[in-house]
């Protein structure tokens, strides 16, 4: 015999729970977006802003080792190579 469907009666508390769960999930999504932007901004600051990995890591709240790994992964993914200094003499 098939089971009958449970019928849940909505209450102010169950609606509040649903609203809080939605807000929590939206906040987690926004946090993930900001984390990606933080890493992208740190990599950009290292590549073109003159910051060292250690300084960018300090400002971003990462360890130097962790940001160094993220930087290396980003370089591998997009093929970025640090430009060589022009040491040509006249």
N, C-alpha and C positions, 0 to 999 in steps of 0.2 A: 504494500500500500504506500503510495507516495506521501511524503511528509507535507504538511501544510506549511505555507510560507509564514515566517515570523512577521508579525506586524509590530513595528516600533512606533510608539506614540512620541511625536516630537514634543520636547519641552523647552523652556527657555535655557535650561542647562545644556541640553544636547545641541541646541543651536549655537550656544556660546562655544562649546567644544569644537563644533564644525568651523566656526569663524576663526578661532584661535589656531586650529590646525592649518587652515588655508593661509593665514598670515605667516605662520611659522614656515611653511613650505615656500611661500613667496620670498621670505627673508633669506632662506637657505639658497634659493636660486640667485638672488641678488648678490649674496656673499660669494658664490662661485664666480659670477661675472666680475666682481671687483677683484677677486684673487687673480683671475686671468689678466685683468688690466694692470694690476700691480706688478706682475711678472713682466708683462710687455713693456711697461714704462721703465722698469729697472733695466731691462735689456737695452732699451733705446738709450737710456742715460749712460750705460757703459759704452755702447758702440759709438754714439755721437755726442754725448754730453760731457765727455772727459772724466767721468767718475770711474774709480777703480771698482772691482767686484766687491771688495771689502766695504767700501763706503756705501755703495748701492745696497748691499745686504744690510748694513747697519740701519740705513734709512727705511728700508722696506720691512725690517723685522725678521729677516731670514739669517741663517748662519752663512758665513762666507762659502763654506763647502757646498751647501745646498744650492745657493744662487749660482755658484760656479757650475754645478751640474746642469741646472736649468739653462744657463747661458750656453754651455757646450751643446746641449740638445737642440736649442733654438738655432745655433749656428749650423749644426748638421742638417737640420730640417730645411733651412732656407739657403744654405750654401754661402753664408756670409763669411768673409775672410777679412781679418784686420788689414787695413791698407798699410803698405810699407812706407816708412818715412823716406822722404826725398833727400838723399845724402849726396846727390850729384854736386860736383864742384865745377866752377866755371873754368 
